[in-house]
Amino acid sequence: CQDLLALADGGLLATAHHDGALRLSDARSPQLVRELAGLHSKPLTGLSAAGAGALLTAGRDHALHVVDVRAMAVRATAQHELFRVGLAWTRPAASPDGGWLACGSHDGGVFLWAA
């Protein structure tokens, strides 16, 4: 597990994994509830909340994905030819309403995207 985030409802834990998968587990037990396998083609490095019912993920494939938690489907993807996730613990960020996405790049720069 690369990162862990308790969802706002308190009942689920979201976890980021080396195999590129996003997993949701019951917070009261180790039971897997849902999985989005292959979300990233390389290790998933970090998670954050991205507005109501959404998570933002970053991966070593140099992409950010906004994921709808209920549907376990990608709502949006953010990439740029110069953006590079350089560390295994890179964590993305989103504005409270999910309208803006941000993430640090390998060269120390910060990239911003409108979601």
C-alpha positions in Angstrom: 0.0 0.0 0.0 1.5 3.3 -1.1 -1.1 5.6 0.4 -4.3 5.5 2.5 -7.3 7.8 2.8 -10.4 7.6 5.0 -13.4 8.6 3.0 -15.7 11.3 4.4 -18.5 8.9 5.2 -16.1 7.1 7.6 -17.1 3.6 6.5 -14.5 3.1 3.7 -10.7 3.3 3.4 -9.2 4.0 0.0 -5.8 2.6 -0.7 -3.2 3.2 -3.5 -1.2 0.2 -4.6 2.1 -0.6 -6.3 0.2 -2.6 -9.0 -1.6 0.6 -10.1 -4.9 -0.4 -8.5 -7.3 1.7 -6.3 -8.9 -0.4 -3.6 -11.8 0.4 -1.2 -12.0 -1.6 2.0 -14.4 -1.6 4.9 -12.9 0.6 7.7 -14.1 -1.8 10.4 -12.7 -5.0 8.9 -10.0 -5.9 6.3 -12.7 -6.8 3.8 -12.2 -5.6 0.2 -15.4 -3.8 -1.0 -14.4 -2.6 -4.5 -11.3 -2.5 -6.7 -10.4 -0.5 -9.8 -7.6 -2.6 -11.2 -5.2 -1.2 -13.8 -6.2 2.4 -13.0 -2.6 3.4 -13.5 -0.2 1.4 -15.7 2.6 2.0 -13.1 2.5 2.2 -9.3 -0.2 4.5 -7.8 1.6 7.0 -5.5 -1.0 9.1 -3.7 -4.6 9.8 -3.1 -6.7 12.8 -2.0 -10.3 13.9 -1.9 -11.5 15.6 -5.0 -15.0 17.0 -4.2 -18.2 15.1 -3.4 -17.9 11.4 -4.1 -14.6 11.6 -5.9 -10.9 10.7 -5.3 -7.8 12.1 -7.0 -5.0 9.7 -7.7 -1.4 10.1 -9.0 0.7 7.4 -10.5 4.2 6.8 -11.8 2.7 6.7 -15.3 2.7 10.5 -14.9 -1.1 10.8 -14.9 -3.7 12.1 -12.4 -7.2 10.5 -12.4 -10.4 11.8 -10.8 -12.4 8.7 -9.8 -16.1 8.5 -9.0 -16.2 6.4 -5.9 -19.7 5.0 -6.4 -19.2 4.0 -10.0 -15.5 3.2 -9.6 -14.9 4.9 -12.9 -12.6 7.6 -14.1 -14.3 11.0 -14.4 -11.3 12.9 -15.7 -7.6 12.5 -16.5 -4.9 15.2 -16.2 -1.5 14.9 -17.9 1.1 17.2 -19.5 4.1 16.4 -21.6 6.4 18.0 -19.0 4.7 16.6 -15.9 6.6 13.7 -14.2 5.8 11.9 -11.0 9.3 11.4 -9.6 8.7 9.8 -6.2 6.9 6.8 -4.9 5.0 9.0 -2.3 3.9 11.9 -4.6 0.4 13.0 -3.5 -1.9 15.1 -5.6 -4.3 17.8 -4.3 -7.7 19.1 -5.4 -9.7 22.2 -4.5 -12.6 21.5 -2.1 -15.1 21.5 -4.9 -12.8 19.4 -7.1 -12.6 22.1 -9.8 -8.8 22.4 -9.7 -6.2 19.7 -9.5 -2.5 20.2 -8.5 0.6 18.0 -8.2 4.3 18.5 -7.8 6.5 17.3 -10.6 10.0 15.7 -10.5 11.7 19.0 -11.3 10.2 20.9 -8.3 7.5 22.6 -10.4 3.8 22.5 -9.5 1.3 21.7 -12.2 -2.3 22.9 -12.1 -5.3 21.7 -14.1 -8.9 22.7 -14.3 -11.0 19.6 -13.8 
